[in-house]
Amino acid sequence: MASLTMETTIPTPLILSAGELRRQTDVLAVALSNLRNEFNPQVIVLGRFLGVLFAAAGHRPTEAVDADSIGDFGGEVRLERAALGNDMLLVGAAEAVFRQLTK
């Protein structure tokens, strides 16, 4: 069985079989379709594990969301991986420090 290795900042690499990647991608696509159908966002940003999964899955989540969406709520939804990646947590820590300074 083929496997996929994704390097992250976690000490050990994340290893998924091709079947498990497909299964988790399908679950992600259903969740994203439900999110789109409920809230009609213009952009959905995926971070941490979901960002890694989204990047590894190629176009499958985007195609599934387009196929499973109800109607055309005023345009397409754009799926993106968080640009800050694993540095996203540092932003929250920096905000906490500056909050103390601005009081």
N, C-alpha and C positions, 0 to 999 in steps of 0.2 A: 504494500500500500504506500502511495506517495505521501510525503509529509512536507510541511512548510515550516520553516524556522524564521521567526521574526525577532530581530534584535531590539531590545528596549533597554531602558536604564535599570530595569530590574536585574539583580545579579545573575539570574539564570535566564536563558532565552526561552521564549514562549514557543512551544512546539505543538502544532495541531495537525492531525491527519487531514487529508483532502476531504474526507467525508465529514469530519467534525467541523472543518472550516465552512463547508457547504451548509451544514445544519445550522450553525450559529449565524451565518449570513442570512439564511431564510428567516430565522427568528428576528434578527435585527430589521430585516425588510418589513416584516409584519408590524413590528413596533413603530417603525418610522411611518408606515402607511397610516396606522391608527392615529399617530400624532398629527400628521398632515390633515387627515379627515376631521379631526376634532378642533384643531386650533388654526389651521390654514397659515402656517408661517411662510415667510419668503425664503428664509435660510434656516437650516438645521446644522449646528456645529457639533461635531462629535470629538470628544477628547478621551485621553487615557486609553483604556482597553478598547472602547468602541471605535476610537480613531485608528488604532492599529488594525482592528478587524476590518474597518471600512477600507483602509488602504490596501490590505491584503486581498480583499474580495473583488477588486476591480470595479466594473460597471454594474455588477449584479444588484446591489442595493438600490441604486438609482433607477435602473430599469424596472425593478419590482415595485418601487414606490410609484413610478409613473403608471404602471399597469394596474395597480390596486387602488389608486385614488378614486374617490367618488366625484365625478364631474370635474369641471375646470373652475376652481375657486378663484379665478383671477390671475392665472399664470402658473408657471412652474415653481416648484420648490427647489432650492439649491442645497445640495448636501456637501458639506465641507469638513475636512479634518481641522481640528483646532490648530491655528498657526503657531501658537506658543509651545505646543507639544508638552513635554514634561516640565517645562519652565513655568507652566501655568500656576503651580503651587507657590512659586516664588513671588508672583505678583500679589497673591493673597497675603503672604507674610510681610511684604513691603508695605501694603496698605495698612496692616495692623500697626506697624512701627510709626507710620506717618499720622495715623489717627491719634496716637498718643501725643505727638508733637503739635498737632493743631488744636488741641483742647485748651 
